[in-house]
Amino acid sequence: MEMVVAWIVVAVAGLGTLAGIFMLTRAIETQWLRSLLRCLATVWLLVPWRIEAVDGYYAPAYIVALFEGVFRADGNPRPALIVLALASLVVIVILLIAGAIRWVRAPKSS
């Protein structure tokens, strides 16, 4: 039950953070850059990873990486960082594919 409450808190805090990110990025005129920043923020806030020190518990991957790398003497942040990098790569590839499709479907002016 504690884990469910913790993830509800993470989700609510993540939504609040995303609302702030949406407000901060609304002035960016380039749609793909605005979408990229918003999607990367969403992925980084919500991708879970297992906590090394406590078996069976998960936390957002960026928090696990931070605590493993900074606060634990024998911590290993590499697995959480790899997951974040792969998730970021997936977001970038999806946005590149969507941009390519939009570019192909755009009316050509001659």
C-alpha positions, -999 to 999 in steps of 0.1 A, spaced: 0 0 0 29 24 8 43 19 -27 9 28 -43 7 60 -23 43 68 -32 37 64 -69 5 85 -66 26 112 -51 52 108 -79 25 110 -105 9 141 -90 43 158 -86 52 148 -121 20 163 -135 27 195 -116 62 196 -130 49 189 -165 24 218 -161 53 241 -153 74 227 -182 44 233 -206 42 269 -193 79 274 -198 80 260 -233 49 277 -247 70 306 -260 92 283 -281 80 288 -317 95 257 -332 69 230 -326 93 200 -328 116 215 -302 88 223 -279 74 188 -283 108 172 -278 114 191 -246 80 182 -233 82 145 -242 117 142 -228 106 158 -195 77 134 -193 99 103 -199 125 114 -174 99 121 -148 80 89 -151 103 60 -162 107 37 -132 138 18 -121 145 -6 -93 161 7 -62 194 -11 -57 195 -8 -19 159 -21 -14 148 -52 -33 113 -51 -49 109 -13 -48 109 11 -77 114 49 -81 117 73 -110 150 64 -128 165 99 -125 161 98 -87 176 63 -85 205 75 -107 210 106 -85 209 87 -52 231 59 -65 257 83 -80 258 110 -54 247 97 -21 259 61 -20 296 54 -18 293 21 -35 263 30 -57 261 23 -94 240 48 -113 248 34 -147 218 10 -152 193 38 -144 212 62 -167 212 36 -195 174 32 -192 170 70 -193 192 73 -223 174 45 -242 140 60 -233 152 94 -245 165 78 -277 131 62 -283 114 96 -279 138 113 -303 133 85 -329 95 87 -326 96 125 -330 120 122 -360 97 97 -377 66 120 -370 85 149 -384 95 130 -415 59 119 -421 47 155 -416 74 167 -440 64 141 -467 27 149 -464 32 187 -465 19 203 -496 47 211 -520 48 247 -534 63 252 -568 
